[in-house]
Amino acid sequence: MIKIYTRKTCAECAATKLYLKTRKVPYQEISLDKNPELYDRFKAEGKKRTPIVESSIGDWLGFSLTKLNEYAKTI
């Protein structure tokens, strides 16, 4: 299952969730607003853009229609 780390005010996070919901792709959402230690860890790793997406086809930052379409084909 795809996992997305989001922030409440992130437009790219909202777009990613909307893509997944409209295509009925199951996902797990982890709020970085509610887990600031995770956000700090990601920032220390250089991952400063959200959403942070972890999937079976690889990980990426931000909204990526190409990656989302690629992932959707695998389920």
N, C-alpha and C positions, 0 to 999 in steps of 0.2 A: 504494500500500500504506500502511496505517495505521502510524504510528510512535509508540511509547510509551516515554517516559523514566520509569524506575522506580527505586525504592529497595528494598532487601532487606526491610526491616521494615514496609513499607507495605501495609496491609490493602486499601486501595482499588486498589492496583496488582495485587495477587493477584486481586481480584474482576474487574478489567478483563481480565486475561490468561485467567482461567477462562471468562469470557463468550466471548472470541474463540476459544479452543480448542474449547469445546463446540459452537460454531457453524461450526467449520472456516474461520474468517476468518483469512487470512494477515496477519501483522503482523511488524514489526521492533521488537525490544526493545533499548533502550540503557540500560545500568546507570549511574545517576548515582553510585553507590558507587564504581564503577571509573573514572569520568570526573568527578572533583571540579571540574575547571575548567568543565565544562558546568553543573553544579549551581550554582556561583558565578555564572555568567552569567545563568542563569534567575532566581536570587534577586535579582540586581541589576535585572532587568526586572520584578520584583514577582511572579514566578511561584514561590510558596513551597509550593504544594500539589502532591502527586503522586498519580497519574501525570500527567505533562504529555503530552497527546495531540495529535498533528498528523495531520490527515486531509484528504481531498479535500473534505469538507463544512465544514471549519473546524477550529479548534483549541479545546481546552478543558482544564480542570484537574479532577482527581479522577475518581471513578467516576460516569458519567452513563448510566443505562440508556436514557434518551431519545435521547441522541446516538449511543450504540452501536447501538441499533435503527435509527436513521436511516441510519447508515453501512452497516450490514449489508444494507440494501435496495438499496444502490448497486452491490454487487458481484455 
